[in-house]
Amino acid sequence: MGPLSPRLLIQRGRPKSDRLGKIRSLDLSGLNLLSEHLDPKLLSRLKQLQELDLSNNQLETLPANLGLSHLRILRCANNQLGDVTVLCQFPQLEELSLEGNPFLTVSDNLKVSFLLPKLRKVNGKDASSTCSQVESLNRELTSRVRMISEELVASGGTQVHEANISERPPKATATQEPRARPVASKRPGDFPVNLSPNKRVCTSPLAHVEGSPVGSAGSQTALQLEPLHFLQCHSKNNSPRDLETQLWACAFEPAWDEGQAGATSQTVATCGGEAVCVIDCQTGIVLHKYKAPSEEFFSVAWTALTVVTQAGHKKRWSVLAAAGLRGLVRLLHVQAGFCCGLIRAHKKAIATLCFSPTHETHLFTASYDKRIILWDIGVPNHDYEFQASQLLTLDTTSIALRLCPVASCPDAYLLAGCEGGCHCWDVRLDQPQKRRVCEAEFVFSEGSEATGRRVDGLAFVNEDVVASKGSSRGTICLWSWSQTWQGRGSRSTVAVVVLARLQWSPTELAYFSLSTCPGEGMVLCGDEEGNVWIYDVRPLVAQQPPPPAAPQAPTQILKWPQPRALGQTVNRTMVNMVVADPTFTYLTALTDSNIVAIWRRNRP
């Protein structure tokens, strides 16, 4: 079907007339129309049109300036629509049909009720209950925003500059009791956690520098980070009193213009409990929420696939993989809000997963069954169904906690931080073995006591430098992949070539996941007292060994105002994970108190 013509509109319009301005009802269904076929100049001549049927076409959007101000009935069923915001141009609309558009979600029904005040029917059903739901939700949100604002103002404002951040409490003395709080554990019951049951008061020698620049020379400028939102979007039954649901992982959606200067994304996915949420960092709106009863999600990862629509058009499509306690990988169609692929990956829980940076359909999963599996999820068919295939199985001697394809050769080697140390596997697909053992183990000191220690943080700072945590208490290690690998020889145990060590919390607790922002040269890590440790490591990775004798202090330690309005007072909260978008514009942190915290960087 080509562009619409006046003759076609007259043929399919009612009542019969030779003038477009007399048509009141128009049936354009089943014509395989594309969005570009809807000519606003032509359709705007339908001055008296009250009923329009666009069902059973290939429309991905509607033009924003159709000029149909008298339209009362609109049918758009069985298309490819992905957004309903454009419908606000029809203020007189009373009946609307949108079923059969796979990219629309239940939340879009709420949105159209908000946008169209005269709407009486949606998809053939009375819209009054939906309108009441929207009004109730709007009142609740307004009330909660007002309460949060009042609490934050009462606590000293929302800015996090040095002048507005309180001092850390004094060091613990012999008469002070540690704050008792169970350590969060994402392990199934058959894997006990051998950790201290209490959270103790931190006795870091850097206690006086919260929110301040603390570079080695004192010359680095503090980042200006503005707290935007505190969310409890994973709470059971949406209760603000739920401080028990554990949040485990978050990841930013790939930017559509990734690879170009300034590419960024303000959409982040978070997981915890039975829910996966997709959040707009700027507005704090939960764009999509996916629930799987009886599941507990531990990890999420994004990929961007190129798919072909039924009309033959190529389209970039973000897919979110989520996995956890049940050993299943769910491939989520984020816009439509449903699971379009299910991989029965492991018989035990999946601790973490990640996509290959070079093959958009290759997915690594690591399980408590002590195996890492490489999958090819494939490209979905026209019904949005995936057919995954297994490519490799990597055997581990302990549970893998973090996965990290080697930045300089992601198709060749995979690094993993494990309960028993840091290990590496050969993942080249041109090799015959489909089941492989560890290629090498990396140790972090000359002493044998460092061998086999848990590595619960792992990420590449650039093409060569790795940041890892857990091998020694109170520090984060920066080491060179290339220099370490070149010195390996035929040995299966290799001492890493350390470039520098970063000073971190001396806590005995584990499973605080570090992350990096390679384009900005940043390392990020939370701690047991609600702080975010930020390191600008560009000066460190540029220098040559030997490393500095003393661990390097963080550039800044960030602590946000306590969000008391979200429930009971939270005096101490563990930051389990913190990530930044590729340009370090937005910062998202997850806590053990069921709170998602979002900051925005204010650039000078």
Beta strands, then each sheet from edge to edge (+ up, - down):
strand 1: 13-14
strand 2: 25-27
strand 3: 51-53
strand 4: 73-75
strand 5: 95-97
strand 6: 121-122
strand 7: 125-126
strand 8: 225-231
strand 9: 247-252
strand 10: 267-272
strand 11: 275-280
strand 12: 286-291
strand 13: 297-308
strand 14: 314-324
strand 15: 328-333
strand 16: 338-344
strand 17: 350-355
strand 18: 362-367
strand 19: 371-376
strand 20: 389-395
strand 21: 400-405
strand 22: 413-418
strand 23: 421-426
strand 24: 435-436
strand 25: 440-443
strand 26: 457-460
strand 27: 465-469
strand 28: 475-480
strand 29: 493-495
strand 30: 497-503
strand 31: 515-517
strand 32: 522-526
strand 33: 531-536
strand 34: 556-559
strand 35: 575-580
strand 36: 586-591
strand 37: 596-601
sheet 1: 1+ 2- 3- 4- 5- 6- 7+
sheet 2: 8+ 37- 36+ 35-
sheet 3: 9+ 10- 11+ 12-
sheet 4: 13+ 14- 15+ 16-
sheet 5: 17+ 18- 19+ 20- 24-
sheet 6: 21+ 22- 23+ 25- 29-
sheet 7: 26+ 27- 28+ 30-
sheet 8: 31+ 32- 33+ 34-
end
